[in-house]
Structures are given as C-alpha cells and as structure tokens.
Amino acid sequence: MRKAVDMIASGQVVQKNLTPTIEQIGKRWTSGELADLHPDRVKRRRSARTNRYVLDRYVYPMVGDVAIDKFTLDHAEAVMRSLPASLAPNSRRSVAQLVYRICSLAVLPLRHITVHPLPRGFVPRYQAGKAKGWLYPDEDATLLGCTQVPLEWRLFYGFLHREGMRRSEALNTRWSDINLDLGVIVLDVNKTDEPRAWALSPGVVAALRAWRDHCAARGVRVSGDAHVFVYDEGSQKGQRLTTSDTAGRFRRHLELAGIRRPELFARTETRTRIRLHDARATFVTLALANGRTEAWVQDRTGHKSSEMINRYRRAARTAAELGLKECRPLHEVIPELGSRPIDATIPEQARTTERAAERAPRSRRGTPLPVEIQPRSAGLAAPGQDDQNFSPRRDRYAISQSVEQSNCSTL
C-alpha cells in the first residue's frame, strides 16, 4: 500500500479518466442508444446517417478523443477552422450544430458535465444562401413528355412538382398511404414528426391509377407496404428508386429533354445549380403565384413557419406577372399514362371540397366562418345558378316578388 501511495504521489500512476469522449457520446447519439434510454429528452433522428457522415469526416478527426469534461470553446473553434473553404455557409452551420448538440447531451440527460462549454451564439445564423432555380410549367411538360427519360423518374418528378413533398417523403410513400378512391394521401412519418394529409390533385390521382395498373401488369406488387415509386424495368424492377446522386440525375434528365435554360445550370458565387430538392421551389412558387393560401401550401410541403414560405414570394410575384399557371395535369403530360380521362379519377364532391373551403370567407383572425351552401334541391337556387354563388336573401326576395306578381295577374 505504501508503495502504491508513493507511485501515485510521484506521478508514476495516473488515474484513468472515466468521462466519455466527444466521439463516444456522438456515436451513442447517432446509433439511437440515447433515444432508447432517454425517450423524453432525445428523439430518434431520421437524419442519423447524414449526421454520422459529417461527424466522422469533420469532427472526430479533430476532437474525437477529447474527454467531454476537458472540451472547451478552443476545441470547437479548431473544428470550425479545419472545415474546407469550399463548404457552404449553411453546411458549416450544420457542423457547429452537431458539436453543440453533443455538448448539450453531455449536460442533460447524461449529466457528465454541469455547464455547457459553448456559448449560445456559437452556432452561426442561417444564411439565405445562393439563388436557386425552379421549372416553368412548359419546362415541366417538356421533361415529363420526353420518352428518353425513364418513365418512373418522370412520374416521380411530376409528383414532386404537383404535391410539394420532400424527396425522402415521396420515395418512402407506400400504396397503403394513398386512397385512390377518394384521392387522399396520409403522411404519418415525415421529417418534422407532424402527421399530415391532403387531397391529391385529380391529375395526380389519374396518373397514379394508371401507374398502378402498369406496374401490376408487369408483375410488380402494388398493394400494402409496397413502395409507389419503383423501377419499371431491369434488374432493379420493383425496387424503390435510389436516393444517390438525385441532383446530378435530375440535371442530366433535364438536358436530355432539351431544357437548357442557363440559370438552371449556372454555378457562380451567387447562384447554385438546380437540384431535385428544388422541385419544392417549383411547387411553392407556382402555387403562390396562382393564389393558393399559405396554409394550403404548408399542408403539402410540411413547412412549419411562414418564414420558410416567404422565401418563395419574390419568385412567385415574378411568376404571377409572367402569367404562369400551375403545372398541367400529370396524367396528360406523361404519354404512357394519358389514356385515363380526368373525370374518372375521383368523385366531383371530393374534387370540389378543397376549393369550397378556400373560397369560404374568413374572420379577422384567419379562421373560417361557418357557411352553409344550400343545394339546388332546397328550392332556393334558380335554374342554372351556381351553388357557390347562391345568396339566400336575394333569392327569397326574388321568390316573394314572383308570388306577388302571380297574385296580381290572378286578380
């Protein structure tokens, strides 16, 4: 015992630090272990694969072996200085967010440290970034009508342009999520963990019905948990579309279709090349330009704040000034899926429900006022009169006037 004490006092033996390192905490987080142990404080991230890639490439090589109780602002700044100069500002921000999050987990729920080592302003603010491209309606029709582009990808692009879903959400859509009889899609699992549902446009419903029949004729399963957007032929027939190099493939397909508008492919200090993610920009821009409400757009895109929608308003005003309409019905612009008539998609009542809701008057707080639309069968609408333009007061006056005139003629 005296010998052991002498060795400790002389510095020959150093007590091993049992506090975990940055890398150990990060791996427990991205693997989902912390979400299982602390479900109330740690959410399981669907972007864990991307987070692991960023941490392995930029963070762990610099500070991965640093114990969390020894981690300081200098270590975090060293990580940020080591980032490549070519990395976009918002990508640098993502790295800073991951480092900050690991330190937050060390405070709570892990309680390895009591004070967060990084100041609140360590994470850079979000920057608007470079100008991005979006497709005009005629360019969308040209792309979807080009038979040299594989059918499954044209259907996928057209779906994104008309429904505004995220790329990952659409790729993970299954036939059980879509009710083609009513024309409704239900999206319970998504990036924001906020389930949403909406009425698909009639042209999309018609195209999906034709696509389902097309796949079934080729022996591809089109029910239950089978994916909607799958390869049409080849060794991958029936498998879900790949998520790799979607931006490069999208640009190649645009060029193959003869779409070469310079701003879509320019890469400068102020502009970036068009990506598949910009299909959401196409959807939001054309929707706002044609009078769609912000709530209508958010129901489909999943945006949770008006700030995100406002980024598209300038382009939407330009589209409105140019007189650009929404994209043509999907089943009309894809030649292979254009045999089904539009009125065979969904019932008229289901198609007009959404329009009637948008036309309903609103109070000052933005909530819809209760409006009862009287049908013609109630005997209050004149022949040939539109139900939505019906005015009970005016028609009651007209009925009373006709009754008085008939009484006078009788007398």
DAJOQUI-V645339 format. One record per backbone hydrogen bond with DSSP energy under -0.5 kcal/mol. NH is the residue of the N-H (numbers start at 1). CO is the residue of the C=O. Records with the same first field share a line. If there is no record, write none. Layout:
NH=CO ; CO
This chain:
5=1
6=2
7=3
8=4
9=5
10=6
11=8
12=7
13=7
18=16
22=66
23=64
25=21
26=22
27=23
28=24
29=25
30=26
31=27
32=29
33=28
34=28
36=32
37=33
38=34
41=38
42=38
48=45
51=47
52=48
53=49
54=50
55=51
56=52
57=53
58=54
59=54 ; 55
60=55
62=59
63=59
64=60
66=63
68=20
70=67
71=67 ; 68
76=72
77=73
78=74
79=75
80=76
81=77
82=78
83=80
87=84
91=88
92=88
93=89
94=90
95=91
96=92
97=93
98=94
99=95
100=96
101=97
102=98
103=99
104=100
105=101
106=102
107=103
108=104
110=105
112=106
113=106
122=119
123=120
131=270
140=136
141=137
142=138
143=139
144=140
145=141
146=142 ; 143
147=145
149=146
154=150
155=151
156=152
157=153
158=154
159=155
160=156
161=157
162=158
163=159
164=160
170=166
171=167
172=168
173=170
175=226
176=224
177=174
178=175
179=184
180=178
183=179
184=179
185=198
186=177
187=196
188=186
190=188
193=190
196=187
198=185
200=183 ; 198
204=201
205=201
206=202
207=203
208=204
209=205
210=206
211=207
212=208
213=209
214=210
215=211
216=212
217=213
218=214 ; 215
219=216
220=215
226=223
228=173
230=228
231=236 ; 239
237=234
238=231
239=236
241=229
246=243
249=245
250=246
251=247
252=248
253=249
254=250
255=251
256=252
257=253
258=255
259=254
260=258
264=261
265=261 ; 262
266=262
268=271
272=131
274=264
278=275
279=276
280=277
282=278
283=279
284=280
285=281
286=282
287=283
288=284
289=285
290=286
291=288
292=287
297=293
298=294
299=295
300=296 ; 297
301=297
302=298
309=305
310=306
311=307 ; 308
312=309
313=310
316=312
317=313
318=314
319=315
320=316
321=317
322=318
323=320
324=319
332=329
333=329
334=330
335=333
337=334
338=335
340=337
344=341
345=342
347=181
351=347
352=348
353=349
354=350
356=352
357=353
358=354
359=355
360=356
363=367
366=363
369=361
373=371
374=372
378=375
379=376
380=375
385=382
389=386
390=387
395=391
396=392
397=393
398=394
399=395
400=396
401=397
402=398
403=399
404=400
405=401
406=402
407=403
408=404
409=405
410=406
411=407
